[in-house]
């Protein structure tokens, strides 16, 4: 049985979720005192991304608990990507609740026990979060020490914690998500330097690339 009807319906839901993310983002930006004014094309970014991603995940998975779980992560990651592209900030009021949401979802994520290390249950999520956050904290501090500037923003450290919590340790999903993100970010940074769009000391936001790496893993590597 094809999942196409479900995927189309899920995409419509994605448009509605993305529209809601626009509203929530503006509201939270005011609370955190960050300027967030969207142009007309930018207003379409979150609904468009959510629609496409909801469609793809529903087409692949069909209706099952993992689709609901991944859709929650997609919504969070789309908000982070779009907001970071626009403002170069990742909102604390998105990150901290997202940690709690990801931890709660770890209790119902259908982990594959034989392929999970070191435990086949919710305990992998905080372990992966600590590892991912610790690695990016070292990169953040190292960038300040070596370059006198931030190799990664501290928001990226908080995002890495979420990524670890969302992907866990099964099949090294957390490692793959971060590596994909860092590789994509580094590749784009090199291209920008070669084309002289950016100078060496100008930071390139890594948040969107970490989000893309995570979305790739969520889509291609089920837990």
DRENBAMI-604588 format. One record per residue (C-alpha): residue number from 1; residue in three letters; chain; x, y, z. Coordinates in nm, 2 decimals, always signed. Example, Ala and Ser with C-alpha at 12.3 -4.5 7.8 and 13.67 -1.06 7.14 Angstrom:
2
<pt><resi>1</resi><resn>ala</resn><chain>A</chain><px>+1.23</px><py>-0.45</py><pz>+0.78</pz></pt>
<pt><resi>2</resi><resn>ser</resn><chain>A</chain><px>+1.37</px><py>-0.11</py><pz>+0.71</pz></pt>
This chain:
223
<pt><resi>1</resi><resn>unk</resn><chain>A</chain><px>+0.00</px><py>+0.00</py><pz>+0.00</pz></pt>
<pt><resi>2</resi><resn>unk</resn><chain>A</chain><px>+0.14</px><py>+0.34</py><pz>-0.10</pz></pt>
<pt><resi>3</resi><resn>unk</resn><chain>A</chain><px>+0.21</px><py>+0.60</py><pz>+0.16</pz></pt>
<pt><resi>4</resi><resn>unk</resn><chain>A</chain><px>+0.15</px><py>+0.89</py><pz>-0.09</pz></pt>
<pt><resi>5</resi><resn>unk</resn><chain>A</chain><px>-0.20</px><py>+1.00</py><pz>+0.04</pz></pt>
<pt><resi>6</resi><resn>unk</resn><chain>A</chain><px>-0.06</px><py>+1.01</py><pz>+0.39</pz></pt>
<pt><resi>7</resi><resn>unk</resn><chain>A</chain><px>+0.25</px><py>+1.20</py><pz>+0.27</pz></pt>
<pt><resi>8</resi><resn>unk</resn><chain>A</chain><px>+0.04</px><py>+1.46</py><pz>+0.10</pz></pt>
<pt><resi>9</resi><resn>unk</resn><chain>A</chain><px>-0.18</px><py>+1.51</py><pz>+0.40</pz></pt>
<pt><resi>10</resi><resn>unk</resn><chain>A</chain><px>+0.13</px><py>+1.52</py><pz>+0.62</pz></pt>
<pt><resi>11</resi><resn>unk</resn><chain>A</chain><px>+0.28</px><py>+1.79</py><pz>+0.40</pz></pt>
<pt><resi>12</resi><resn>unk</resn><chain>A</chain><px>-0.03</px><py>+2.00</py><pz>+0.45</pz></pt>
<pt><resi>13</resi><resn>unk</resn><chain>A</chain><px>+0.02</px><py>+1.96</py><pz>+0.82</pz></pt>
<pt><resi>14</resi><resn>unk</resn><chain>A</chain><px>+0.38</px><py>+2.07</py><pz>+0.77</pz></pt>
<pt><resi>15</resi><resn>unk</resn><chain>A</chain><px>+0.27</px><py>+2.39</py><pz>+0.61</pz></pt>
<pt><resi>16</resi><resn>unk</resn><chain>A</chain><px>+0.06</px><py>+2.46</py><pz>+0.91</pz></pt>
<pt><resi>17</resi><resn>unk</resn><chain>A</chain><px>+0.34</px><py>+2.37</py><pz>+1.15</pz></pt>
<pt><resi>18</resi><resn>unk</resn><chain>A</chain><px>+0.58</px><py>+2.60</py><pz>+0.96</pz></pt>
<pt><resi>19</resi><resn>unk</resn><chain>A</chain><px>+0.34</px><py>+2.89</py><pz>+0.98</pz></pt>
<pt><resi>20</resi><resn>unk</resn><chain>A</chain><px>+0.31</px><py>+2.83</py><pz>+1.35</pz></pt>
<pt><resi>21</resi><resn>unk</resn><chain>A</chain><px>+0.69</px><py>+2.83</py><pz>+1.38</pz></pt>
<pt><resi>22</resi><resn>unk</resn><chain>A</chain><px>+0.70</px><py>+3.17</py><pz>+1.21</pz></pt>
<pt><resi>23</resi><resn>unk</resn><chain>A</chain><px>+0.47</px><py>+3.31</py><pz>+1.48</pz></pt>
<pt><resi>24</resi><resn>unk</resn><chain>A</chain><px>+0.64</px><py>+3.14</py><pz>+1.77</pz></pt>
<pt><resi>25</resi><resn>unk</resn><chain>A</chain><px>+0.98</px><py>+3.25</py><pz>+1.64</pz></pt>
<pt><resi>26</resi><resn>unk</resn><chain>A</chain><px>+0.88</px><py>+3.62</py><pz>+1.63</pz></pt>
<pt><resi>27</resi><resn>unk</resn><chain>A</chain><px>+0.73</px><py>+3.59</py><pz>+1.98</pz></pt>
<pt><resi>28</resi><resn>unk</resn><chain>A</chain><px>+1.03</px><py>+3.42</py><pz>+2.13</pz></pt>
<pt><resi>29</resi><resn>unk</resn><chain>A</chain><px>+1.27</px><py>+3.67</py><pz>+1.95</pz></pt>
<pt><resi>30</resi><resn>unk</resn><chain>A</chain><px>+1.09</px><py>+3.96</py><pz>+2.13</pz></pt>
<pt><resi>31</resi><resn>unk</resn><chain>A</chain><px>+1.13</px><py>+3.79</py><pz>+2.46</pz></pt>
<pt><resi>32</resi><resn>unk</resn><chain>A</chain><px>+1.50</px><py>+3.73</py><pz>+2.40</pz></pt>
<pt><resi>33</resi><resn>unk</resn><chain>A</chain><px>+1.53</px><py>+4.08</py><pz>+2.26</pz></pt>
<pt><resi>34</resi><resn>unk</resn><chain>A</chain><px>+1.66</px><py>+3.96</py><pz>+1.92</pz></pt>
<pt><resi>35</resi><resn>unk</resn><chain>A</chain><px>+1.55</px><py>+4.15</py><pz>+1.60</pz></pt>
<pt><resi>36</resi><resn>unk</resn><chain>A</chain><px>+1.37</px><py>+3.91</py><pz>+1.37</pz></pt>
<pt><resi>37</resi><resn>unk</resn><chain>A</chain><px>+1.20</px><py>+4.08</py><pz>+1.08</pz></pt>
<pt><resi>38</resi><resn>unk</resn><chain>A</chain><px>+1.10</px><py>+3.84</py><pz>+0.79</pz></pt>
<pt><resi>39</resi><resn>unk</resn><chain>A</chain><px>+1.07</px><py>+3.94</py><pz>+0.43</pz></pt>
<pt><resi>40</resi><resn>unk</resn><chain>A</chain><px>+0.79</px><py>+3.78</py><pz>+0.23</pz></pt>
<pt><resi>41</resi><resn>unk</resn><chain>A</chain><px>+1.02</px><py>+3.50</py><pz>+0.09</pz></pt>
<pt><resi>42</resi><resn>unk</resn><chain>A</chain><px>+1.16</px><py>+3.44</py><pz>+0.44</pz></pt>
<pt><resi>43</resi><resn>unk</resn><chain>A</chain><px>+0.81</px><py>+3.39</py><pz>+0.57</pz></pt>
<pt><resi>44</resi><resn>unk</resn><chain>A</chain><px>+0.77</px><py>+3.10</py><pz>+0.33</pz></pt>
<pt><resi>45</resi><resn>unk</resn><chain>A</chain><px>+1.09</px><py>+2.93</py><pz>+0.43</pz></pt>
<pt><resi>46</resi><resn>unk</resn><chain>A</chain><px>+0.97</px><py>+2.75</py><pz>+0.75</pz></pt>
<pt><resi>47</resi><resn>unk</resn><chain>A</chain><px>+0.63</px><py>+2.64</py><pz>+0.60</pz></pt>
<pt><resi>48</resi><resn>unk</resn><chain>A</chain><px>+0.81</px><py>+2.53</py><pz>+0.28</pz></pt>
<pt><resi>49</resi><resn>unk</resn><chain>A</chain><px>+1.08</px><py>+2.33</py><pz>+0.45</pz></pt>
<pt><resi>50</resi><resn>unk</resn><chain>A</chain><px>+0.83</px><py>+2.16</py><pz>+0.69</pz></pt>
<pt><resi>51</resi><resn>unk</resn><chain>A</chain><px>+0.60</px><py>+2.07</py><pz>+0.40</pz></pt>
<pt><resi>52</resi><resn>unk</resn><chain>A</chain><px>+0.88</px><py>+1.91</py><pz>+0.20</pz></pt>
<pt><resi>53</resi><resn>unk</resn><chain>A</chain><px>+1.04</px><py>+1.73</py><pz>+0.50</pz></pt>
<pt><resi>54</resi><resn>unk</resn><chain>A</chain><px>+0.71</px><py>+1.61</py><pz>+0.64</pz></pt>
<pt><resi>55</resi><resn>unk</resn><chain>A</chain><px>+0.62</px><py>+1.47</py><pz>+0.29</pz></pt>
<pt><resi>56</resi><resn>unk</resn><chain>A</chain><px>+0.95</px><py>+1.28</py><pz>+0.26</pz></pt>
<pt><resi>57</resi><resn>unk</resn><chain>A</chain><px>+0.94</px><py>+1.13</py><pz>+0.61</pz></pt>
<pt><resi>58</resi><resn>unk</resn><chain>A</chain><px>+0.58</px><py>+1.03</py><pz>+0.57</pz></pt>
<pt><resi>59</resi><resn>unk</resn><chain>A</chain><px>+0.64</px><py>+0.88</py><pz>+0.23</pz></pt>
<pt><resi>60</resi><resn>unk</resn><chain>A</chain><px>+0.93</px><py>+0.67</py><pz>+0.37</pz></pt>
<pt><resi>61</resi><resn>unk</resn><chain>A</chain><px>+0.79</px><py>+0.56</py><pz>+0.70</pz></pt>
<pt><resi>62</resi><resn>unk</resn><chain>A</chain><px>+0.41</px><py>+0.55</py><pz>+0.67</pz></pt>
<pt><resi>63</resi><resn>unk</resn><chain>A</chain><px>+0.20</px><py>+0.61</py><pz>+0.98</pz></pt>
<pt><resi>64</resi><resn>unk</resn><chain>A</chain><px>+0.39</px><py>+0.48</py><pz>+1.28</pz></pt>
<pt><resi>65</resi><resn>unk</resn><chain>A</chain><px>+0.53</px><py>+0.62</py><pz>+1.61</pz></pt>
<pt><resi>66</resi><resn>unk</resn><chain>A</chain><px>+0.86</px><py>+0.70</py><pz>+1.45</pz></pt>
<pt><resi>67</resi><resn>unk</resn><chain>A</chain><px>+0.69</px><py>+0.94</py><pz>+1.20</pz></pt>
<pt><resi>68</resi><resn>unk</resn><chain>A</chain><px>+0.54</px><py>+1.14</py><pz>+1.48</pz></pt>
<pt><resi>69</resi><resn>unk</resn><chain>A</chain><px>+0.88</px><py>+1.15</py><pz>+1.67</pz></pt>
<pt><resi>70</resi><resn>unk</resn><chain>A</chain><px>+1.08</px><py>+1.25</py><pz>+1.36</pz></pt>
<pt><resi>71</resi><resn>unk</resn><chain>A</chain><px>+0.82</px><py>+1.51</py><pz>+1.27</pz></pt>
<pt><resi>72</resi><resn>unk</resn><chain>A</chain><px>+0.87</px><py>+1.68</py><pz>+1.61</pz></pt>
<pt><resi>73</resi><resn>unk</resn><chain>A</chain><px>+1.24</px><py>+1.69</py><pz>+1.55</pz></pt>
<pt><resi>74</resi><resn>unk</resn><chain>A</chain><px>+1.19</px><py>+1.82</py><pz>+1.20</pz></pt>
<pt><resi>75</resi><resn>unk</resn><chain>A</chain><px>+0.99</px><py>+2.11</py><pz>+1.33</pz></pt>
<pt><resi>76</resi><resn>unk</resn><chain>A</chain><px>+1.25</px><py>+2.20</py><pz>+1.59</pz></pt>
<pt><resi>77</resi><resn>unk</resn><chain>A</chain><px>+1.54</px><py>+2.17</py><pz>+1.34</pz></pt>
<pt><resi>78</resi><resn>unk</resn><chain>A</chain><px>+1.36</px><py>+2.38</py><pz>+1.07</pz></pt>
<pt><resi>79</resi><resn>unk</resn><chain>A</chain><px>+1.31</px><py>+2.66</py><pz>+1.32</pz></pt>
<pt><resi>80</resi><resn>unk</resn><chain>A</chain><px>+1.67</px><py>+2.65</py><pz>+1.42</pz></pt>
<pt><resi>81</resi><resn>unk</resn><chain>A</chain><px>+1.79</px><py>+2.65</py><pz>+1.06</pz></pt>
<pt><resi>82</resi><resn>unk</resn><chain>A</chain><px>+1.57</px><py>+2.93</py><pz>+0.94</pz></pt>
<pt><resi>83</resi><resn>unk</resn><chain>A</chain><px>+1.62</px><py>+3.15</py><pz>+1.25</pz></pt>
<pt><resi>84</resi><resn>unk</resn><chain>A</chain><px>+2.00</px><py>+3.10</py><pz>+1.25</pz></pt>
<pt><resi>85</resi><resn>unk</resn><chain>A</chain><px>+2.03</px><py>+3.18</py><pz>+0.88</pz></pt>
<pt><resi>86</resi><resn>unk</resn><chain>A</chain><px>+1.84</px><py>+3.51</py><pz>+0.94</pz></pt>
<pt><resi>87</resi><resn>unk</resn><chain>A</chain><px>+1.98</px><py>+3.62</py><pz>+1.27</pz></pt>
<pt><resi>88</resi><resn>unk</resn><chain>A</chain><px>+2.30</px><py>+3.42</py><pz>+1.35</pz></pt>
<pt><resi>89</resi><resn>unk</resn><chain>A</chain><px>+2.13</px><py>+3.32</py><pz>+1.68</pz></pt>
<pt><resi>90</resi><resn>unk</resn><chain>A</chain><px>+1.99</px><py>+3.00</py><pz>+1.82</pz></pt>
<pt><resi>91</resi><resn>unk</resn><chain>A</chain><px>+1.72</px><py>+3.08</py><pz>+2.07</pz></pt>
<pt><resi>92</resi><resn>unk</resn><chain>A</chain><px>+1.77</px><py>+2.95</py><pz>+2.42</pz></pt>
<pt><resi>93</resi><resn>unk</resn><chain>A</chain><px>+1.39</px><py>+2.94</py><pz>+2.45</pz></pt>
<pt><resi>94</resi><resn>unk</resn><chain>A</chain><px>+1.39</px><py>+2.69</py><pz>+2.17</pz></pt>
<pt><resi>95</resi><resn>unk</resn><chain>A</chain><px>+1.69</px><py>+2.49</py><pz>+2.28</pz></pt>
<pt><resi>96</resi><resn>unk</resn><chain>A</chain><px>+1.62</px><py>+2.43</py><pz>+2.64</pz></pt>
<pt><resi>97</resi><resn>unk</resn><chain>A</chain><px>+1.26</px><py>+2.30</py><pz>+2.60</pz></pt>
<pt><resi>98</resi><resn>unk</resn><chain>A</chain><px>+1.38</px><py>+2.10</py><pz>+2.30</pz></pt>
<pt><resi>99</resi><resn>unk</resn><chain>A</chain><px>+1.63</px><py>+1.91</py><pz>+2.53</pz></pt>
<pt><resi>100</resi><resn>unk</resn><chain>A</chain><px>+1.34</px><py>+1.81</py><pz>+2.75</pz></pt>
<pt><resi>101</resi><resn>unk</resn><chain>A</chain><px>+1.12</px><py>+1.71</py><pz>+2.45</pz></pt>
<pt><resi>102</resi><resn>unk</resn><chain>A</chain><px>+1.40</px><py>+1.50</py><pz>+2.30</pz></pt>
<pt><resi>103</resi><resn>unk</resn><chain>A</chain><px>+1.47</px><py>+1.33</py><pz>+2.63</pz></pt>
<pt><resi>104</resi><resn>unk</resn><chain>A</chain><px>+1.10</px><py>+1.25</py><pz>+2.68</pz></pt>
<pt><resi>105</resi><resn>unk</resn><chain>A</chain><px>+1.08</px><py>+1.11</py><pz>+2.32</pz></pt>
<pt><resi>106</resi><resn>unk</resn><chain>A</chain><px>+1.38</px><py>+0.89</py><pz>+2.39</pz></pt>
<pt><resi>107</resi><resn>unk</resn><chain>A</chain><px>+1.15</px><py>+0.68</py><pz>+2.62</pz></pt>
<pt><resi>108</resi><resn>unk</resn><chain>A</chain><px>+0.92</px><py>+0.59</py><pz>+2.32</pz></pt>
<pt><resi>109</resi><resn>unk</resn><chain>A</chain><px>+1.17</px><py>+0.59</py><pz>+2.03</pz></pt>
<pt><resi>110</resi><resn>unk</resn><chain>A</chain><px>+1.17</px><py>+0.24</py><pz>+1.89</pz></pt>
<pt><resi>111</resi><resn>unk</resn><chain>A</chain><px>+1.54</px><py>+0.17</py><pz>+1.94</pz></pt>
<pt><resi>112</resi><resn>unk</resn><chain>A</chain><px>+1.69</px><py>-0.14</py><pz>+1.77</pz></pt>
<pt><resi>113</resi><resn>unk</resn><chain>A</chain><px>+1.83</px><py>-0.32</py><pz>+2.07</pz></pt>
<pt><resi>114</resi><resn>unk</resn><chain>A</chain><px>+2.09</px><py>-0.54</py><pz>+1.90</pz></pt>
<pt><resi>115</resi><resn>unk</resn><chain>A</chain><px>+2.25</px><py>-0.25</py><pz>+1.72</pz></pt>
<pt><resi>116</resi><resn>unk</resn><chain>A</chain><px>+2.25</px><py>-0.01</py><pz>+2.02</pz></pt>
<pt><resi>117</resi><resn>unk</resn><chain>A</chain><px>+2.55</px><py>+0.05</py><pz>+2.24</pz></pt>
<pt><resi>118</resi><resn>unk</resn><chain>A</chain><px>+2.59</px><py>+0.06</py><pz>+2.54</pz></pt>
<pt><resi>119</resi><resn>unk</resn><chain>A</chain><px>+2.22</px><py>+0.03</py><pz>+2.63</pz></pt>
<pt><resi>120</resi><resn>unk</resn><chain>A</chain><px>+1.91</px><py>-0.05</py><pz>+2.42</pz></pt>
<pt><resi>121</resi><resn>unk</resn><chain>A</chain><px>+1.69</px><py>+0.22</py><pz>+2.57</pz></pt>
<pt><resi>122</resi><resn>unk</resn><chain>A</chain><px>+1.65</px><py>+0.58</py><pz>+2.68</pz></pt>
<pt><resi>123</resi><resn>unk</resn><chain>A</chain><px>+1.98</px><py>+0.60</py><pz>+2.86</pz></pt>
<pt><resi>124</resi><resn>unk</resn><chain>A</chain><px>+2.17</px><py>+0.63</py><pz>+2.53</pz></pt>
<pt><resi>125</resi><resn>unk</resn><chain>A</chain><px>+2.01</px><py>+0.98</py><pz>+2.47</pz></pt>
<pt><resi>126</resi><resn>unk</resn><chain>A</chain><px>+2.17</px><py>+1.17</py><pz>+2.76</pz></pt>
<pt><resi>127</resi><resn>unk</resn><chain>A</chain><px>+2.51</px><py>+0.99</py><pz>+2.70</pz></pt>
<pt><resi>128</resi><resn>unk</resn><chain>A</chain><px>+2.51</px><py>+1.10</py><pz>+2.33</pz></pt>
<pt><resi>129</resi><resn>unk</resn><chain>A</chain><px>+2.40</px><py>+1.45</py><pz>+2.44</pz></pt>
<pt><resi>130</resi><resn>unk</resn><chain>A</chain><px>+2.69</px><py>+1.48</py><pz>+2.68</pz></pt>
<pt><resi>131</resi><resn>unk</resn><chain>A</chain><px>+2.94</px><py>+1.36</py><pz>+2.42</pz></pt>
<pt><resi>132</resi><resn>unk</resn><chain>A</chain><px>+2.81</px><py>+1.58</py><pz>+2.15</pz></pt>
<pt><resi>133</resi><resn>unk</resn><chain>A</chain><px>+2.79</px><py>+1.89</py><pz>+2.37</pz></pt>
<pt><resi>134</resi><resn>unk</resn><chain>A</chain><px>+3.13</px><py>+1.82</py><pz>+2.52</pz></pt>
<pt><resi>135</resi><resn>unk</resn><chain>A</chain><px>+3.30</px><py>+1.80</py><pz>+2.18</pz></pt>
<pt><resi>136</resi><resn>unk</resn><chain>A</chain><px>+3.14</px><py>+2.12</py><pz>+2.06</pz></pt>
<pt><resi>137</resi><resn>unk</resn><chain>A</chain><px>+3.22</px><py>+2.29</py><pz>+2.39</pz></pt>
<pt><resi>138</resi><resn>unk</resn><chain>A</chain><px>+3.59</px><py>+2.21</py><pz>+2.33</pz></pt>
<pt><resi>139</resi><resn>unk</resn><chain>A</chain><px>+3.57</px><py>+2.34</py><pz>+1.97</pz></pt>
<pt><resi>140</resi><resn>unk</resn><chain>A</chain><px>+3.41</px><py>+2.66</py><pz>+2.10</pz></pt>
<pt><resi>141</resi><resn>unk</resn><chain>A</chain><px>+3.68</px><py>+2.72</py><pz>+2.37</pz></pt>
<pt><resi>142</resi><resn>unk</resn><chain>A</chain><px>+3.95</px><py>+2.61</py><pz>+2.13</pz></pt>
<pt><resi>143</resi><resn>unk</resn><chain>A</chain><px>+3.84</px><py>+2.85</py><pz>+1.86</pz></pt>
<pt><resi>144</resi><resn>unk</resn><chain>A</chain><px>+3.85</px><py>+3.14</py><pz>+2.11</pz></pt>
<pt><resi>145</resi><resn>unk</resn><chain>A</chain><px>+4.19</px><py>+3.04</py><pz>+2.24</pz></pt>
<pt><resi>146</resi><resn>unk</resn><chain>A</chain><px>+4.35</px><py>+2.99</py><pz>+1.89</pz></pt>
<pt><resi>147</resi><resn>unk</resn><chain>A</chain><px>+4.18</px><py>+3.25</py><pz>+1.68</pz></pt>
<pt><resi>148</resi><resn>unk</resn><chain>A</chain><px>+4.07</px><py>+3.50</py><pz>+1.93</pz></pt>
<pt><resi>149</resi><resn>unk</resn><chain>A</chain><px>+3.72</px><py>+3.45</py><pz>+1.79</pz></pt>
<pt><resi>150</resi><resn>unk</resn><chain>A</chain><px>+3.45</px><py>+3.18</py><pz>+1.80</pz></pt>
<pt><resi>151</resi><resn>unk</resn><chain>A</chain><px>+3.51</px><py>+2.88</py><pz>+1.57</pz></pt>
<pt><resi>152</resi><resn>unk</resn><chain>A</chain><px>+3.16</px><py>+2.78</py><pz>+1.67</pz></pt>
<pt><resi>153</resi><resn>unk</resn><chain>A</chain><px>+2.90</px><py>+2.99</py><pz>+1.85</pz></pt>
<pt><resi>154</resi><resn>unk</resn><chain>A</chain><px>+2.79</px><py>+2.88</py><pz>+2.19</pz></pt>
<pt><resi>155</resi><resn>unk</resn><chain>A</chain><px>+2.44</px><py>+2.82</py><pz>+2.04</pz></pt>
<pt><resi>156</resi><resn>unk</resn><chain>A</chain><px>+2.61</px><py>+2.55</py><pz>+1.83</pz></pt>
<pt><resi>157</resi><resn>unk</resn><chain>A</chain><px>+2.71</px><py>+2.38</py><pz>+2.16</pz></pt>
<pt><resi>158</resi><resn>unk</resn><chain>A</chain><px>+2.35</px><py>+2.38</py><pz>+2.28</pz></pt>
<pt><resi>159</resi><resn>unk</resn><chain>A</chain><px>+2.24</px><py>+2.26</py><pz>+1.94</pz></pt>
<pt><resi>160</resi><resn>unk</resn><chain>A</chain><px>+2.49</px><py>+1.97</py><pz>+1.96</pz></pt>
<pt><resi>161</resi><resn>unk</resn><chain>A</chain><px>+2.33</px><py>+1.86</py><pz>+2.29</pz></pt>
<pt><resi>162</resi><resn>unk</resn><chain>A</chain><px>+1.99</px><py>+1.84</py><pz>+2.12</pz></pt>
<pt><resi>163</resi><resn>unk</resn><chain>A</chain><px>+2.14</px><py>+1.65</py><pz>+1.82</pz></pt>
<pt><resi>164</resi><resn>unk</resn><chain>A</chain><px>+2.29</px><py>+1.40</py><pz>+2.06</pz></pt>
<pt><resi>165</resi><resn>unk</resn><chain>A</chain><px>+1.96</px><py>+1.36</py><pz>+2.24</pz></pt>
<pt><resi>166</resi><resn>unk</resn><chain>A</chain><px>+1.76</px><py>+1.32</py><pz>+1.92</pz></pt>
<pt><resi>167</resi><resn>unk</resn><chain>A</chain><px>+1.99</px><py>+1.07</py><pz>+1.75</pz></pt>
<pt><resi>168</resi><resn>unk</resn><chain>A</chain><px>+2.14</px><py>+0.87</py><pz>+2.04</pz></pt>
<pt><resi>169</resi><resn>unk</resn><chain>A</chain><px>+2.42</px><py>+0.62</py><pz>+2.01</pz></pt>
<pt><resi>170</resi><resn>unk</resn><chain>A</chain><px>+2.26</px><py>+0.35</py><pz>+1.80</pz></pt>
<pt><resi>171</resi><resn>unk</resn><chain>A</chain><px>+2.45</px><py>+0.29</py><pz>+1.48</pz></pt>
<pt><resi>172</resi><resn>unk</resn><chain>A</chain><px>+2.66</px><py>+0.59</py><pz>+1.57</pz></pt>
<pt><resi>173</resi><resn>unk</resn><chain>A</chain><px>+2.39</px><py>+0.82</py><pz>+1.45</pz></pt>
<pt><resi>174</resi><resn>unk</resn><chain>A</chain><px>+2.50</px><py>+1.11</py><pz>+1.67</pz></pt>
<pt><resi>175</resi><resn>unk</resn><chain>A</chain><px>+2.86</px><py>+1.08</py><pz>+1.53</pz></pt>
<pt><resi>176</resi><resn>unk</resn><chain>A</chain><px>+2.74</px><py>+1.06</py><pz>+1.17</pz></pt>
<pt><resi>177</resi><resn>unk</resn><chain>A</chain><px>+2.50</px><py>+1.36</py><pz>+1.22</pz></pt>
<pt><resi>178</resi><resn>unk</resn><chain>A</chain><px>+2.78</px><py>+1.58</py><pz>+1.36</pz></pt>
<pt><resi>179</resi><resn>unk</resn><chain>A</chain><px>+3.04</px><py>+1.47</py><pz>+1.10</pz></pt>
<pt><resi>180</resi><resn>unk</resn><chain>A</chain><px>+2.80</px><py>+1.54</py><pz>+0.82</pz></pt>
<pt><resi>181</resi><resn>unk</resn><chain>A</chain><px>+2.73</px><py>+1.88</py><pz>+0.96</pz></pt>
<pt><resi>182</resi><resn>unk</resn><chain>A</chain><px>+3.09</px><py>+1.98</py><pz>+1.01</pz></pt>
<pt><resi>183</resi><resn>unk</resn><chain>A</chain><px>+3.19</px><py>+1.84</py><pz>+0.67</pz></pt>
<pt><resi>184</resi><resn>unk</resn><chain>A</chain><px>+2.91</px><py>+2.04</py><pz>+0.50</pz></pt>
<pt><resi>185</resi><resn>unk</resn><chain>A</chain><px>+3.00</px><py>+2.35</py><pz>+0.69</pz></pt>
<pt><resi>186</resi><resn>unk</resn><chain>A</chain><px>+3.37</px><py>+2.32</py><pz>+0.62</pz></pt>
<pt><resi>187</resi><resn>unk</resn><chain>A</chain><px>+3.31</px><py>+2.26</py><pz>+0.25</pz></pt>
<pt><resi>188</resi><resn>unk</resn><chain>A</chain><px>+3.09</px><py>+2.57</py><pz>+0.22</pz></pt>
<pt><resi>189</resi><resn>unk</resn><chain>A</chain><px>+3.34</px><py>+2.78</py><pz>+0.42</pz></pt>
<pt><resi>190</resi><resn>unk</resn><chain>A</chain><px>+3.62</px><py>+2.68</py><pz>+0.18</pz></pt>
<pt><resi>191</resi><resn>unk</resn><chain>A</chain><px>+3.41</px><py>+2.77</py><pz>-0.12</pz></pt>
<pt><resi>192</resi><resn>unk</resn><chain>A</chain><px>+3.32</px><py>+3.10</py><pz>+0.03</pz></pt>
<pt><resi>193</resi><resn>unk</resn><chain>A</chain><px>+3.69</px><py>+3.17</py><pz>+0.10</pz></pt>
<pt><resi>194</resi><resn>unk</resn><chain>A</chain><px>+3.80</px><py>+3.07</py><pz>-0.25</pz></pt>
<pt><resi>195</resi><resn>unk</resn><chain>A</chain><px>+3.53</px><py>+3.29</py><pz>-0.40</pz></pt>
<pt><resi>196</resi><resn>unk</resn><chain>A</chain><px>+3.62</px><py>+3.57</py><pz>-0.16</pz></pt>
<pt><resi>197</resi><resn>unk</resn><chain>A</chain><px>+3.26</px><py>+3.60</py><pz>-0.05</pz></pt>
<pt><resi>198</resi><resn>unk</resn><chain>A</chain><px>+3.40</px><py>+3.56</py><pz>+0.31</pz></pt>
<pt><resi>199</resi><resn>unk</resn><chain>A</chain><px>+3.73</px><py>+3.65</py><pz>+0.46</pz></pt>
<pt><resi>200</resi><resn>unk</resn><chain>A</chain><px>+3.94</px><py>+3.41</py><pz>+0.68</pz></pt>
<pt><resi>201</resi><resn>unk</resn><chain>A</chain><px>+3.84</px><py>+3.57</py><pz>+1.01</pz></pt>
<pt><resi>202</resi><resn>unk</resn><chain>A</chain><px>+3.47</px><py>+3.60</py><pz>+0.92</pz></pt>
<pt><resi>203</resi><resn>unk</resn><chain>A</chain><px>+3.27</px><py>+3.33</py><pz>+1.09</pz></pt>
<pt><resi>204</resi><resn>unk</resn><chain>A</chain><px>+3.04</px><py>+3.10</py><pz>+0.90</pz></pt>
<pt><resi>205</resi><resn>unk</resn><chain>A</chain><px>+2.73</px><py>+2.99</py><pz>+1.09</pz></pt>
<pt><resi>206</resi><resn>unk</resn><chain>A</chain><px>+2.75</px><py>+2.61</py><pz>+1.15</pz></pt>
<pt><resi>207</resi><resn>unk</resn><chain>A</chain><px>+2.40</px><py>+2.57</py><pz>+1.30</pz></pt>
<pt><resi>208</resi><resn>unk</resn><chain>A</chain><px>+2.23</px><py>+2.53</py><pz>+0.96</pz></pt>
<pt><resi>209</resi><resn>unk</resn><chain>A</chain><px>+2.48</px><py>+2.27</py><pz>+0.85</pz></pt>
<pt><resi>210</resi><resn>unk</resn><chain>A</chain><px>+2.45</px><py>+2.07</py><pz>+1.17</pz></pt>
<pt><resi>211</resi><resn>unk</resn><chain>A</chain><px>+2.07</px><py>+2.08</py><pz>+1.12</pz></pt>
<pt><resi>212</resi><resn>unk</resn><chain>A</chain><px>+2.11</px><py>+1.95</py><pz>+0.76</pz></pt>
<pt><resi>213</resi><resn>unk</resn><chain>A</chain><px>+2.35</px><py>+1.67</py><pz>+0.88</pz></pt>
<pt><resi>214</resi><resn>unk</resn><chain>A</chain><px>+2.10</px><py>+1.57</py><pz>+1.15</pz></pt>
<pt><resi>215</resi><resn>unk</resn><chain>A</chain><px>+1.81</px><py>+1.56</py><pz>+0.91</pz></pt>
<pt><resi>216</resi><resn>unk</resn><chain>A</chain><px>+2.00</px><py>+1.34</py><pz>+0.67</pz></pt>
<pt><resi>217</resi><resn>unk</resn><chain>A</chain><px>+2.07</px><py>+1.09</py><pz>+0.95</pz></pt>
<pt><resi>218</resi><resn>unk</resn><chain>A</chain><px>+1.71</px><py>+1.10</py><pz>+1.08</pz></pt>
<pt><resi>219</resi><resn>unk</resn><chain>A</chain><px>+1.59</px><py>+1.02</py><pz>+0.73</pz></pt>
<pt><resi>220</resi><resn>unk</resn><chain>A</chain><px>+1.85</px><py>+0.76</py><pz>+0.63</pz></pt>
<pt><resi>221</resi><resn>unk</resn><chain>A</chain><px>+1.93</px><py>+0.59</py><pz>+0.96</pz></pt>
<pt><resi>222</resi><resn>unk</resn><chain>A</chain><px>+1.63</px><py>+0.49</py><pz>+1.17</pz></pt>
<pt><resi>223</resi><resn>unk</resn><chain>A</chain><px>+1.72</px><py>+0.41</py><pz>+1.53</pz></pt>
